[in-house]
Amino acid sequence: MSSQPHIVLPWTVRRTRLPLLSLRCVDCGTRSFTTGEGRFRVNANGKLLDVWLLARCVSCDRTSKLTLHERVPVRCLEADALRGYRDNDPGLVAATLLDPLFAHRNRLGLDWAGAWRLYGPPIPLDGVWPVRVEVGFDDPVPVRADRLIAAGLGVSRREVGRRVKCEVSLRRSVSSGFSFTVLAAG
């Protein structure tokens, strides 16, 4: 019997929405903010600009400003970036949220629960074993490998640990492509 998988299936992870922000609200104390569709606020003081990303508490609707640029000369910002801030460019909002320096500066984390979806064919349970699955990411969505595989296979994470051979650690977050092999039960 060959040790090579007979079937190779592609899975793709796609972002369905922007992640929630894990940030404490000063009014109600909850730790969940959303950027909604994403809005920037730009304030000019002479030739200096302040740029913030606006976030709203999901519990009490309080709006908070997350600092992007503070007292920066206008000439230091690219024209495309300024246009994106003015037009509330969704791509610029996503890029800002995914920037680790922005998260560190504003002391926030990203909550990706429910913000991604797995697309791909199901693994045939009566098919030929082993089955190799190649996972690709359309967006850099960090998700634990064992949770992703368990969701795709419809089994528990414990079962994933028994039946899956993976090139990355199952207990670590991944946000780029990887592959794994599913072995027959038993």
Salt bridges, closest charged atoms under 4 A:
ASP27 OD2 - ARG62 NE 3.25
ASP50 OD2 - ARG71 NH1 3.34
ASP61 OD1 - ARG56 NH1 2.91
GLU70 OE1 - ARG105 NH2 3.35
ASP80 OD1 - ARG83 NH2 3.10
ASP87 OD1 - ARG86 NE 3.25
ASP138 OD2 - ARG14 NE 2.57
ASP139 OD2 - ARG15 NE 3.95
ASP146 OD2 - ARG144 NH2 2.72
ASP146 OD2 - ARG157 NE 3.62
GLU159 OE1 - ARG162 NH2 2.64
GLU159 OE2 - ARG163 NH1 4.00
